[in-house]
Amino acid sequence: MSDPIASRFEVVARRRPVEVGRDLPGPVLAPYVAVEQPVAGDRVELALASGGTELRGWWDSGSTGLVVAAGGRTTRHRSRRHGRTTGRVTAAALALTGTHLTLLTREEEGGSQRWLARGRVDLRDRVDTHDEAWLAGLAATAGGPLRGFGQLGLRDLRVVSNADGTAYRPDGPDGPVLLTATSAGPGFFDTAHTSVWSLDPGTLALAHRADLFFRRPDRPGVYGDHATHLLRDGDRWLVATSTWGDFDRRRPVRVTLAESSADLTTGRHVLDTRELPLPTDGLRSVAVWDPHLARTDDGWLVGYVSARRYFRFHPALAAGPTLADLSLRAADAAPRECEGTTLLRVADGWRVLASDKRRRAYPVHDLDLRPLGTLDAPYLTNIPWPTLVEVEVDGAWLMVGFDATPAAGPLPGYGTHGDVVVLRAEGPGGPPLA
């Protein structure tokens, strides 16, 4: 890769591929499903069921509600603040994302349509939605066919890479760039899951390709863990991910690792994982997340985030001969909200990039996490990751970020972000430093 140049990254595209229901090509693998139906009258009924559990949602001439029948009792739920529709309703959907059941309506206002969450209930004390036997029996009993849940927004985008740090591009240097992303659900981190996308470097069109779900080494069930790096190592895939799929402050977020010979860039997959032990020796650390892996001539490098507490976090870097034998190489504990630790190989070696919310900058470090400058790029809202890929045709660079633009109205709160924001720095040359 080339040396840094003076050209600045500029925004060239924004994308927001909202999709509540997506075709489900096979059995239910994870608690991320939806049933969706167009409105043809004054009432719509939607329902999911498995075993003795029934989950229902309805829209009736402007009112909405949810009904949960589980464990021998039935409860009814209506949102006083958000439960009445305001625009012309063209469709309704019932979505299960993790343990959250949500009723959404697609409403038309001012010539445009958007999905809005009108009711939501957490099922974690009523139903074990992660249980694989319960999932195997899950079916749509009203409102249309069972579909996979898509996304309200995308965040945490990473380039799918080869072990040496180069982008994995099966169609050649002119072909699409593959990305992993966190597909945002209608709420906080435990409503999201990992997905795989392609980005056309010419048209900057995004296309969905795959969804990935995970089994944990220490507890049963299937989870929508995310903030994931997908890496091709010889004839296998390595998948490093963060255990955000059932976030609870009482349990530390950590990093797991999966291996697979299947084509993880298409379809839907459930992966068995093991712990990826990321060292925090000498650090005050309650959790680790955001893994990014690369293999050098000397062994493995793993960038990640270490949290002093929720939510105060900073970049760290581990190294070792194998992924099972890592030691802490460096950490920059000065920032208060700095994540998205990313390894980048350039002409004269490796760089460690991150995203610092307080400074509103993308710091660039060497492998000892000594500062070298910042990326010359506008800083977006929230904590956008510094995901870079070289456009080999003309030597320019793309930066694939995201922002905090919400979706689905005010009910979901934080977590539905965001727009995918594509930036470009003209070449030839390397990624520009400020």
MILUM-234436 format. One record per residue (C-alpha): residue number from 1; chain; x, y, z. Coordinates in Angstrom, 1 decimal. Layout:
N
+-----+--------+--------+--------+--------+
| num | cadena |     px |     py |     pz |
+-----+--------+--------+--------+--------+
| NUM |      A |      X |      Y |      Z |
...
+-----+--------+--------+--------+--------+
//
This chain:
434
+-----+--------+--------+--------+--------+
| num | cadena |     px |     py |     pz |
+-----+--------+--------+--------+--------+
|   1 |      A |    0.0 |    0.0 |    0.0 |
|   2 |      A |    1.1 |    3.5 |   -0.7 |
|   3 |      A |    2.4 |    6.3 |    1.6 |
|   4 |      A |    0.1 |    8.9 |    3.1 |
|   5 |      A |   -0.9 |   11.9 |    0.9 |
|   6 |      A |   -2.6 |   15.3 |    1.6 |
|   7 |      A |   -6.0 |   14.5 |    0.0 |
|   8 |      A |   -8.9 |   14.7 |    2.5 |
|   9 |      A |  -11.7 |   12.2 |    2.9 |
|  10 |      A |  -15.0 |   13.7 |    1.8 |
|  11 |      A |  -18.6 |   12.3 |    2.1 |
|  12 |      A |  -19.7 |   10.9 |   -1.3 |
|  13 |      A |  -22.7 |    8.7 |   -0.4 |
|  14 |      A |  -25.2 |    7.9 |    2.4 |
|  15 |      A |  -27.2 |    4.6 |    2.5 |
|  16 |      A |  -30.0 |    3.4 |    4.8 |
|  17 |      A |  -31.2 |   -0.1 |    3.8 |
|  18 |      A |  -34.2 |   -0.5 |    6.2 |
|  19 |      A |  -35.8 |   -3.9 |    5.9 |
|  20 |      A |  -38.0 |   -5.3 |    8.7 |
|  21 |      A |  -38.8 |   -8.7 |    7.0 |
|  22 |      A |  -36.4 |  -10.6 |    4.8 |
|  23 |      A |  -36.9 |  -13.9 |    3.0 |
|  24 |      A |  -36.2 |  -16.8 |    5.2 |
|  25 |      A |  -34.6 |  -19.6 |    3.0 |
|  26 |      A |  -34.6 |  -22.3 |    5.7 |
|  27 |      A |  -35.5 |  -23.1 |    9.3 |
|  28 |      A |  -35.5 |  -20.6 |   12.1 |
|  29 |      A |  -31.9 |  -20.5 |   13.4 |
|  30 |      A |  -32.0 |  -17.6 |   15.8 |
|  31 |      A |  -34.6 |  -15.3 |   17.5 |
|  32 |      A |  -34.5 |  -12.7 |   14.7 |
|  33 |      A |  -37.7 |  -13.1 |   12.7 |
|  34 |      A |  -40.7 |  -11.1 |   11.6 |
|  35 |      A |  -44.1 |  -11.5 |   10.1 |
|  36 |      A |  -45.3 |   -8.6 |    7.9 |
|  37 |      A |  -48.6 |   -7.9 |    6.2 |
|  38 |      A |  -49.9 |   -5.1 |    4.0 |
|  39 |      A |  -53.0 |   -3.3 |    5.3 |
|  40 |      A |  -56.1 |   -4.0 |    3.3 |
|  41 |      A |  -58.8 |   -3.0 |    5.8 |
|  42 |      A |  -59.2 |   -1.5 |    9.2 |
|  43 |      A |  -57.4 |   -4.2 |   11.2 |
|  44 |      A |  -54.3 |   -6.4 |   10.9 |
|  45 |      A |  -53.5 |   -9.4 |   13.2 |
|  46 |      A |  -50.0 |  -10.9 |   13.3 |
|  47 |      A |  -48.9 |  -13.8 |   15.4 |
|  48 |      A |  -45.9 |  -16.1 |   16.2 |
|  49 |      A |  -46.2 |  -19.3 |   18.1 |
|  50 |      A |  -44.0 |  -22.1 |   19.5 |
|  51 |      A |  -45.1 |  -24.9 |   21.9 |
|  52 |      A |  -47.4 |  -23.3 |   24.4 |
|  53 |      A |  -46.3 |  -19.7 |   23.7 |
|  54 |      A |  -48.2 |  -17.3 |   21.5 |
|  55 |      A |  -47.0 |  -13.8 |   20.6 |
|  56 |      A |  -49.5 |  -11.5 |   19.0 |
|  57 |      A |  -49.6 |   -8.0 |   17.6 |
|  58 |      A |  -52.4 |   -6.0 |   16.1 |
|  59 |      A |  -53.3 |   -2.7 |   14.4 |
|  60 |      A |  -56.9 |   -1.5 |   14.5 |
|  61 |      A |  -57.9 |    1.8 |   12.9 |
|  62 |      A |  -55.0 |    3.7 |   14.5 |
|  63 |      A |  -54.5 |    1.7 |   17.7 |
|  64 |      A |  -51.9 |   -0.9 |   18.3 |
|  65 |      A |  -51.1 |   -3.5 |   20.9 |
|  66 |      A |  -49.3 |   -6.7 |   21.8 |
|  67 |      A |  -50.4 |   -9.9 |   23.6 |
|  68 |      A |  -48.1 |  -12.4 |   25.2 |
|  69 |      A |  -49.4 |  -15.8 |   26.2 |
|  70 |      A |  -46.7 |  -17.8 |   27.9 |
|  71 |      A |  -46.1 |  -19.7 |   31.1 |
|  72 |      A |  -49.8 |  -20.2 |   31.8 |
|  73 |      A |  -50.8 |  -16.5 |   31.8 |
|  74 |      A |  -51.7 |  -13.9 |   29.2 |
|  75 |      A |  -50.7 |  -10.2 |   29.3 |
|  76 |      A |  -51.7 |   -7.3 |   27.1 |
|  77 |      A |  -49.4 |   -4.4 |   26.3 |
|  78 |      A |  -50.2 |   -1.0 |   24.8 |
|  79 |      A |  -47.9 |    2.1 |   24.6 |
|  80 |      A |  -49.8 |    5.2 |   25.8 |
|  81 |      A |  -47.2 |    7.5 |   24.3 |
|  82 |      A |  -46.4 |    5.7 |   21.0 |
|  83 |      A |  -49.2 |    3.3 |   20.4 |
|  84 |      A |  -51.4 |    5.3 |   18.1 |
|  85 |      A |  -50.5 |    5.7 |   14.4 |
|  86 |      A |  -50.4 |    9.2 |   12.9 |
|  87 |      A |  -50.0 |    8.6 |    9.2 |
|  88 |      A |  -51.8 |    6.4 |    6.6 |
|  89 |      A |  -50.8 |    2.8 |    7.5 |
|  90 |      A |  -49.8 |    0.7 |    4.6 |
|  91 |      A |  -48.4 |   -2.4 |    6.4 |
|  92 |      A |  -47.8 |   -3.8 |    9.9 |
|  93 |      A |  -45.1 |   -6.1 |   11.2 |
|  94 |      A |  -44.4 |   -8.2 |   14.3 |
|  95 |      A |  -40.7 |   -8.6 |   15.0 |
|  96 |      A |  -38.8 |  -10.8 |   17.4 |
|  97 |      A |  -35.3 |   -9.6 |   17.9 |
|  98 |      A |  -33.5 |  -11.4 |   20.8 |
|  99 |      A |  -35.9 |  -11.2 |   23.7 |
| 100 |      A |  -37.8 |   -8.2 |   22.4 |
| 101 |      A |  -41.2 |   -8.4 |   20.7 |
| 102 |      A |  -42.0 |   -5.3 |   18.7 |
| 103 |      A |  -45.1 |   -4.1 |   16.7 |
| 104 |      A |  -44.2 |   -1.8 |   13.8 |
| 105 |      A |  -46.4 |    0.0 |   11.3 |
| 106 |      A |  -45.3 |    1.4 |    7.9 |
| 107 |      A |  -46.8 |    4.9 |    7.7 |
| 108 |      A |  -47.1 |    7.3 |    4.9 |
| 109 |      A |  -46.6 |   11.0 |    5.6 |
| 110 |      A |  -45.7 |   13.8 |    3.1 |
| 111 |      A |  -45.3 |   11.4 |    0.2 |
| 112 |      A |  -42.8 |    9.1 |    1.9 |
| 113 |      A |  -43.1 |    6.0 |    4.0 |
| 114 |      A |  -41.2 |    4.8 |    7.0 |
| 115 |      A |  -41.5 |    2.0 |    9.6 |
| 116 |      A |  -42.3 |    3.2 |   13.2 |
| 117 |      A |  -42.2 |    1.1 |   16.4 |
| 118 |      A |  -45.6 |    1.3 |   18.1 |
| 119 |      A |  -45.2 |   -1.2 |   20.9 |
| 120 |      A |  -42.5 |   -3.3 |   22.5 |
| 121 |      A |  -42.2 |   -5.8 |   25.3 |
| 122 |      A |  -39.2 |   -7.7 |   26.7 |
| 123 |      A |  -39.8 |  -11.4 |   27.0 |
| 124 |      A |  -36.7 |  -12.4 |   28.9 |
| 125 |      A |  -38.6 |  -13.3 |   32.1 |
| 126 |      A |  -41.4 |  -15.1 |   30.1 |
| 127 |      A |  -39.8 |  -17.1 |   27.3 |
| 128 |      A |  -36.3 |  -18.4 |   26.6 |
| 129 |      A |  -36.2 |  -17.1 |   23.0 |
| 130 |      A |  -32.6 |  -18.3 |   22.6 |
| 131 |      A |  -33.5 |  -21.9 |   23.1 |
| 132 |      A |  -32.9 |  -23.9 |   19.9 |
| 133 |      A |  -35.8 |  -26.3 |   20.5 |
| 134 |      A |  -38.2 |  -23.4 |   21.0 |
| 135 |      A |  -36.8 |  -21.8 |   17.8 |
| 136 |      A |  -37.2 |  -25.0 |   15.8 |
| 137 |      A |  -41.0 |  -24.9 |   16.5 |
| 138 |      A |  -41.5 |  -21.2 |   15.9 |
| 139 |      A |  -44.0 |  -20.4 |   13.2 |
| 140 |      A |  -46.1 |  -17.5 |   12.0 |
| 141 |      A |  -49.8 |  -18.3 |   12.7 |
| 142 |      A |  -51.3 |  -15.0 |   11.5 |
| 143 |      A |  -50.3 |  -12.2 |    9.2 |
| 144 |      A |  -48.3 |  -13.9 |    6.5 |
| 145 |      A |  -45.2 |  -16.1 |    6.1 |
| 146 |      A |  -42.4 |  -16.2 |    8.7 |
| 147 |      A |  -39.5 |  -14.1 |    7.6 |
| 148 |      A |  -36.0 |  -13.3 |    8.9 |
| 149 |      A |  -35.6 |   -9.9 |   10.6 |
| 150 |      A |  -33.5 |   -7.5 |    8.5 |
| 151 |      A |  -32.3 |   -4.2 |   10.0 |
| 152 |      A |  -33.4 |   -0.7 |   10.9 |
| 153 |      A |  -29.8 |    0.6 |   10.4 |
| 154 |      A |  -26.2 |   -0.5 |   10.2 |
| 155 |      A |  -23.2 |    0.2 |   12.3 |
| 156 |      A |  -19.8 |   -1.3 |   13.3 |
| 157 |      A |  -18.8 |   -1.9 |    9.7 |
| 158 |      A |  -15.6 |   -3.8 |    9.0 |
| 159 |      A |  -13.9 |   -5.0 |    5.8 |
| 160 |      A |  -13.9 |   -8.7 |    5.4 |
| 161 |      A |  -10.2 |   -9.4 |    5.2 |
| 162 |      A |   -7.6 |  -12.0 |    4.4 |
| 163 |      A |   -5.3 |  -12.9 |    7.3 |
| 164 |      A |   -2.5 |  -10.6 |    5.9 |
| 165 |      A |   -4.8 |   -7.6 |    6.3 |
| 166 |      A |   -5.8 |   -7.2 |    2.7 |
| 167 |      A |   -9.4 |   -7.0 |    1.7 |
| 168 |      A |  -11.0 |  -10.3 |    0.8 |
| 169 |      A |  -12.4 |   -9.7 |   -2.7 |
| 170 |      A |  -13.4 |  -13.0 |   -4.4 |
| 171 |      A |  -14.4 |  -11.3 |   -7.6 |
| 172 |      A |  -11.0 |   -9.6 |   -8.0 |
| 173 |      A |   -9.7 |   -6.1 |   -7.4 |
| 174 |      A |  -12.5 |   -4.5 |   -9.4 |
| 175 |      A |  -15.2 |   -6.4 |   -7.6 |
| 176 |      A |  -17.3 |   -5.6 |   -4.6 |
| 177 |      A |  -15.8 |   -5.0 |   -1.1 |
| 178 |      A |  -17.3 |   -7.3 |    1.5 |
| 179 |      A |  -18.2 |   -5.9 |    4.9 |
| 180 |      A |  -19.5 |   -7.2 |    8.2 |
| 181 |      A |  -22.0 |   -5.0 |   10.0 |
| 182 |      A |  -24.2 |   -4.8 |   13.0 |
| 183 |      A |  -27.8 |   -5.0 |   11.8 |
| 184 |      A |  -29.6 |   -2.7 |   14.3 |
| 185 |      A |  -32.9 |   -3.8 |   15.8 |
| 186 |      A |  -35.7 |   -1.8 |   17.4 |
| 187 |      A |  -33.8 |   -1.0 |   20.6 |
| 188 |      A |  -30.5 |   -1.4 |   22.4 |
| 189 |      A |  -27.6 |   -3.7 |   21.6 |
| 190 |      A |  -29.5 |   -6.9 |   22.5 |
| 191 |      A |  -31.9 |   -6.4 |   19.5 |
| 192 |      A |  -29.1 |   -6.4 |   16.9 |
| 193 |      A |  -27.1 |   -9.1 |   15.1 |
| 194 |      A |  -24.2 |   -9.6 |   12.6 |
| 195 |      A |  -24.7 |   -9.4 |    8.9 |
| 196 |      A |  -22.5 |   -9.5 |    5.8 |
| 197 |      A |  -22.8 |   -7.0 |    2.9 |
| 198 |      A |  -21.2 |   -6.1 |   -0.4 |
| 199 |      A |  -20.3 |   -2.6 |   -1.4 |
| 200 |      A |  -19.8 |   -1.8 |   -5.1 |
| 201 |      A |  -16.8 |    0.5 |   -5.2 |
| 202 |      A |  -18.1 |    2.2 |   -8.4 |
| 203 |      A |  -21.8 |    2.8 |   -7.7 |
| 204 |      A |  -21.4 |    2.6 |   -3.9 |
| 205 |      A |  -24.5 |    0.3 |   -3.8 |
| 206 |      A |  -24.9 |   -1.9 |   -0.7 |
| 207 |      A |  -26.4 |   -5.4 |   -0.9 |
| 208 |      A |  -27.2 |   -7.8 |    1.8 |
| 209 |      A |  -25.5 |  -11.2 |    1.6 |
| 210 |      A |  -25.6 |  -13.1 |    4.9 |
| 211 |      A |  -26.6 |  -13.2 |    8.5 |
| 212 |      A |  -24.4 |  -14.8 |   11.3 |
| 213 |      A |  -25.5 |  -16.0 |   14.7 |
| 214 |      A |  -23.5 |  -17.6 |   17.5 |
| 215 |      A |  -23.6 |  -20.3 |   20.2 |
| 216 |      A |  -21.6 |  -19.4 |   23.3 |
| 217 |      A |  -19.1 |  -21.7 |   25.0 |
| 218 |      A |  -20.5 |  -21.2 |   28.5 |
| 219 |      A |  -24.3 |  -21.2 |   28.0 |
| 220 |      A |  -26.9 |  -22.8 |   25.8 |
| 221 |      A |  -28.8 |  -21.1 |   23.0 |
| 222 |      A |  -28.3 |  -18.9 |   19.9 |
| 223 |      A |  -27.4 |  -15.2 |   20.2 |
| 224 |      A |  -27.2 |  -12.2 |   17.9 |
| 225 |      A |  -23.7 |  -11.3 |   18.9 |
| 226 |      A |  -22.1 |   -8.5 |   16.9 |
| 227 |      A |  -19.3 |   -6.0 |   16.4 |
| 228 |      A |  -17.7 |   -8.7 |   14.3 |
| 229 |      A |  -14.6 |   -9.3 |   12.2 |
| 230 |      A |  -14.7 |  -11.9 |    9.4 |
| 231 |      A |  -11.3 |  -13.1 |    8.3 |
| 232 |      A |  -10.2 |  -15.6 |    5.6 |
| 233 |      A |   -7.2 |  -17.7 |    6.7 |
| 234 |      A |   -6.3 |  -20.3 |    4.1 |
| 235 |      A |   -9.3 |  -22.6 |    3.5 |
| 236 |      A |  -11.2 |  -21.5 |    6.7 |
| 237 |      A |  -13.0 |  -18.6 |    8.0 |
| 238 |      A |  -12.3 |  -17.1 |   11.4 |
| 239 |      A |  -15.0 |  -15.0 |   13.0 |
| 240 |      A |  -14.2 |  -12.9 |   16.0 |
| 241 |      A |  -17.2 |  -11.2 |   17.7 |
| 242 |      A |  -18.3 |   -9.4 |   20.8 |
| 243 |      A |  -21.0 |  -10.8 |   23.1 |
| 244 |      A |  -23.4 |   -7.9 |   22.9 |
| 245 |      A |  -26.4 |  -10.2 |   22.0 |
| 246 |      A |  -27.7 |  -10.4 |   25.6 |
| 247 |      A |  -26.1 |   -7.3 |   27.1 |
| 248 |      A |  -26.3 |   -7.1 |   30.8 |
| 249 |      A |  -24.0 |   -4.9 |   32.9 |
| 250 |      A |  -23.7 |   -7.7 |   35.4 |
| 251 |      A |  -22.0 |   -9.9 |   32.8 |
| 252 |      A |  -18.9 |   -8.7 |   31.1 |
| 253 |      A |  -18.9 |   -8.3 |   27.3 |
| 254 |      A |  -16.1 |  -10.4 |   25.9 |
| 255 |      A |  -14.8 |  -11.7 |   22.6 |
| 256 |      A |  -15.4 |  -15.2 |   21.1 |
| 257 |      A |  -13.9 |  -16.9 |   18.1 |
| 258 |      A |  -15.5 |  -19.3 |   15.6 |
| 259 |      A |  -14.0 |  -21.3 |   12.7 |
| 260 |      A |  -15.9 |  -22.6 |    9.6 |
| 261 |      A |  -15.3 |  -24.0 |    6.2 |
| 262 |      A |  -18.7 |  -23.0 |    5.0 |
| 263 |      A |  -19.3 |  -20.0 |    2.8 |
| 264 |      A |  -20.1 |  -17.4 |    5.5 |
| 265 |      A |  -20.5 |  -14.6 |    2.9 |
| 266 |      A |  -23.9 |  -15.9 |    1.8 |
| 267 |      A |  -27.0 |  -17.4 |    3.6 |
| 268 |      A |  -27.7 |  -17.7 |    7.3 |
| 269 |      A |  -25.4 |  -19.5 |    9.7 |
| 270 |      A |  -25.1 |  -20.5 |   13.4 |
| 271 |      A |  -21.5 |  -20.8 |   14.5 |
| 272 |      A |  -20.0 |  -22.5 |   17.5 |
| 273 |      A |  -17.6 |  -20.3 |   19.4 |
| 274 |      A |  -14.8 |  -20.5 |   21.9 |
| 275 |      A |  -13.4 |  -17.8 |   24.1 |
| 276 |      A |  -10.8 |  -15.6 |   22.5 |
| 277 |      A |   -8.7 |  -14.7 |   25.6 |
| 278 |      A |   -7.7 |  -11.0 |   25.2 |
| 279 |      A |   -5.2 |   -9.9 |   27.8 |
| 280 |      A |   -5.9 |   -7.0 |   30.2 |
| 281 |      A |   -2.9 |   -7.4 |   32.5 |
| 282 |      A |   -2.2 |   -4.2 |   34.3 |
| 283 |      A |   -5.4 |   -2.6 |   33.0 |
| 284 |      A |   -8.4 |   -1.8 |   35.0 |
| 285 |      A |  -10.8 |   -3.7 |   32.8 |
| 286 |      A |  -14.4 |   -4.9 |   33.1 |
| 287 |      A |  -15.0 |   -5.9 |   29.5 |
| 288 |      A |  -13.4 |   -6.2 |   26.0 |
| 289 |      A |  -15.0 |   -5.9 |   22.6 |
| 290 |      A |  -14.5 |   -4.8 |   18.9 |
| 291 |      A |  -11.9 |   -7.4 |   17.8 |
| 292 |      A |   -9.8 |   -7.0 |   14.7 |
| 293 |      A |   -7.3 |   -9.7 |   13.7 |
| 294 |      A |   -4.3 |   -9.9 |   11.4 |
| 295 |      A |   -1.4 |  -12.3 |   11.0 |
| 296 |      A |    2.1 |  -11.1 |   10.4 |
| 297 |      A |    5.4 |  -12.9 |    9.8 |
| 298 |      A |    5.9 |  -12.8 |   13.6 |
| 299 |      A |    2.5 |  -14.1 |   14.5 |
| 300 |      A |   -1.0 |  -12.7 |   15.3 |
| 301 |      A |   -2.1 |   -9.2 |   16.1 |
| 302 |      A |   -5.5 |   -8.5 |   17.7 |
| 303 |      A |   -6.8 |   -5.0 |   18.2 |
| 304 |      A |   -9.7 |   -4.5 |   20.6 |
| 305 |      A |  -11.3 |   -2.3 |   23.2 |
| 306 |      A |  -10.8 |   -2.5 |   26.9 |
| 307 |      A |  -13.4 |   -0.9 |   29.2 |
| 308 |      A |  -12.5 |    0.5 |   32.6 |
| 309 |      A |  -16.3 |    0.5 |   33.3 |
| 310 |      A |  -19.5 |    0.9 |   31.3 |
| 311 |      A |  -19.1 |    3.1 |   29.3 |
| 312 |      A |  -15.5 |    4.3 |   29.5 |
| 313 |      A |  -13.2 |    2.5 |   27.0 |
| 314 |      A |   -9.9 |    2.7 |   25.1 |
| 315 |      A |   -7.9 |    0.8 |   22.4 |
| 316 |      A |   -5.6 |   -2.0 |   23.2 |
| 317 |      A |   -3.4 |   -4.4 |   21.1 |
| 318 |      A |   -2.4 |   -7.9 |   21.8 |
| 319 |      A |    0.2 |  -10.1 |   20.0 |
| 320 |      A |    1.3 |  -13.7 |   20.1 |
| 321 |      A |    2.4 |  -16.7 |   18.1 |
| 322 |      A |   -1.2 |  -18.1 |   18.1 |
| 323 |      A |   -4.6 |  -16.7 |   19.0 |
| 324 |      A |   -4.6 |  -18.9 |   22.1 |
| 325 |      A |   -1.3 |  -17.4 |   23.3 |
| 326 |      A |   -1.7 |  -13.7 |   23.3 |
| 327 |      A |   -0.1 |  -11.1 |   25.5 |
| 328 |      A |   -0.8 |   -7.4 |   25.8 |
| 329 |      A |    1.5 |   -5.4 |   23.6 |
| 330 |      A |    0.2 |   -1.9 |   24.1 |
| 331 |      A |   -2.8 |    0.1 |   25.4 |
| 332 |      A |   -3.7 |    3.8 |   25.2 |
| 333 |      A |   -5.8 |    4.3 |   28.3 |
| 334 |      A |   -6.0 |    8.1 |   28.0 |
| 335 |      A |   -9.2 |    8.3 |   25.9 |
| 336 |      A |  -12.6 |    8.0 |   27.7 |
| 337 |      A |  -14.7 |    6.9 |   24.7 |
| 338 |      A |  -12.5 |    5.5 |   22.0 |
| 339 |      A |  -13.3 |    2.3 |   20.1 |
| 340 |      A |  -13.4 |    0.5 |   16.7 |
| 341 |      A |   -9.7 |   -0.5 |   17.1 |
| 342 |      A |   -8.6 |   -1.3 |   13.5 |
| 343 |      A |   -5.4 |   -2.7 |   12.1 |
| 344 |      A |   -4.3 |   -1.3 |    8.7 |
| 345 |      A |   -1.2 |   -2.4 |    6.7 |
| 346 |      A |    0.5 |    0.4 |    4.8 |
| 347 |      A |    3.8 |    0.6 |    2.8 |
| 348 |      A |    6.1 |    0.9 |    5.8 |
| 349 |      A |    4.3 |   -1.4 |    8.2 |
| 350 |      A |    1.1 |   -1.5 |   10.3 |
| 351 |      A |   -1.0 |    1.2 |   11.8 |
| 352 |      A |   -3.6 |    1.0 |   14.5 |
| 353 |      A |   -6.7 |    3.2 |   13.9 |
| 354 |      A |   -9.5 |    4.1 |   16.3 |
| 355 |      A |  -12.4 |    6.4 |   16.8 |
| 356 |      A |  -12.3 |    9.0 |   19.6 |
| 357 |      A |  -15.7 |   10.5 |   20.4 |
| 358 |      A |  -14.4 |   13.1 |   22.8 |
| 359 |      A |  -11.8 |   14.4 |   20.4 |
| 360 |      A |  -14.1 |   13.9 |   17.4 |
| 361 |      A |  -11.1 |   12.4 |   15.5 |
| 362 |      A |   -9.8 |    9.1 |   14.2 |
| 363 |      A |   -6.4 |    8.7 |   15.9 |
| 364 |      A |   -3.6 |    6.8 |   14.1 |
| 365 |      A |   -1.0 |    4.9 |   16.1 |
| 366 |      A |    2.0 |    2.6 |   15.5 |
| 367 |      A |    2.0 |   -0.9 |   17.0 |
| 368 |      A |    3.1 |    0.4 |   20.3 |
| 369 |      A |    0.1 |    2.7 |   20.3 |
| 370 |      A |    2.2 |    5.8 |   20.0 |
| 371 |      A |    0.3 |    8.6 |   18.2 |
| 372 |      A |    1.2 |    9.4 |   14.6 |
| 373 |      A |   -1.6 |   11.8 |   13.8 |
| 374 |      A |   -5.3 |   11.5 |   12.8 |
| 375 |      A |   -7.1 |   10.6 |    9.6 |
| 376 |      A |   -8.0 |   13.7 |    7.6 |
| 377 |      A |  -11.7 |   13.0 |    7.6 |
| 378 |      A |  -14.9 |   14.6 |    8.9 |
| 379 |      A |  -16.0 |   13.0 |   12.2 |
| 380 |      A |  -19.6 |   11.7 |   12.1 |
| 381 |      A |  -22.1 |   11.4 |   15.0 |
| 382 |      A |  -21.8 |    8.6 |   17.6 |
| 383 |      A |  -18.5 |    6.7 |   17.4 |
| 384 |      A |  -18.0 |    5.8 |   13.7 |
| 385 |      A |  -15.3 |    3.2 |   13.1 |
| 386 |      A |  -12.3 |    4.0 |   10.8 |
| 387 |      A |  -13.0 |    1.3 |    8.2 |
| 388 |      A |  -10.7 |    1.9 |    5.1 |
| 389 |      A |  -10.3 |    0.1 |    1.8 |
| 390 |      A |   -8.2 |    0.9 |   -1.2 |
| 391 |      A |   -9.8 |    1.2 |   -4.5 |
| 392 |      A |   -7.2 |   -0.6 |   -6.5 |
| 393 |      A |   -8.3 |    0.6 |   -9.9 |
| 394 |      A |   -7.3 |    4.3 |   -9.3 |
| 395 |      A |   -5.5 |    4.1 |   -5.9 |
| 396 |      A |   -8.1 |    6.1 |   -4.1 |
| 397 |      A |   -9.4 |    5.2 |   -0.7 |
| 398 |      A |  -12.9 |    4.6 |    0.6 |
| 399 |      A |  -13.8 |    5.1 |    4.2 |
| 400 |      A |  -17.0 |    3.2 |    5.2 |
| 401 |      A |  -18.5 |    4.8 |    8.3 |
| 402 |      A |  -21.8 |    5.2 |   10.0 |
| 403 |      A |  -23.6 |    7.8 |   12.1 |
| 404 |      A |  -26.2 |    8.0 |   14.9 |
| 405 |      A |  -29.2 |    8.8 |   12.7 |
| 406 |      A |  -32.1 |    6.9 |   14.4 |
| 407 |      A |  -35.0 |    5.1 |   12.8 |
| 408 |      A |  -38.4 |    3.7 |   13.7 |
| 409 |      A |  -39.5 |    6.7 |   15.8 |
| 410 |      A |  -38.8 |    7.6 |   19.4 |
| 411 |      A |  -39.9 |    4.3 |   21.1 |
| 412 |      A |  -36.8 |    2.2 |   20.4 |
| 413 |      A |  -34.5 |    4.8 |   22.0 |
| 414 |      A |  -30.7 |    4.4 |   21.5 |
| 415 |      A |  -29.5 |    1.6 |   19.1 |
| 416 |      A |  -31.3 |    1.9 |   15.7 |
| 417 |      A |  -28.4 |    3.9 |   14.2 |
| 418 |      A |  -27.4 |    4.5 |   11.6 |
| 419 |      A |  -26.9 |    5.7 |    8.1 |
| 420 |      A |  -23.9 |    4.1 |    6.3 |
| 421 |      A |  -21.7 |    7.0 |    5.3 |
| 422 |      A |  -19.1 |    6.5 |    2.5 |
| 423 |      A |  -16.2 |    8.9 |    2.2 |
| 424 |      A |  -13.5 |    9.0 |   -0.5 |
| 425 |      A |  -10.0 |   10.3 |   -0.7 |
| 426 |      A |   -8.6 |   10.7 |   -4.2 |
| 427 |      A |   -5.4 |    8.8 |   -5.1 |
| 428 |      A |   -2.9 |    7.8 |   -5.9 |
| 429 |      A |   -1.5 |    7.5 |   -2.5 |
| 430 |      A |   -2.3 |    6.1 |    1.0 |
| 431 |      A |   -5.0 |    7.1 |    3.5 |
| 432 |      A |   -4.6 |   10.8 |    4.3 |
| 433 |      A |   -3.4 |   11.9 |    7.7 |
| 434 |      A |   -4.2 |   15.3 |    9.2 |
+-----+--------+--------+--------+--------+
//
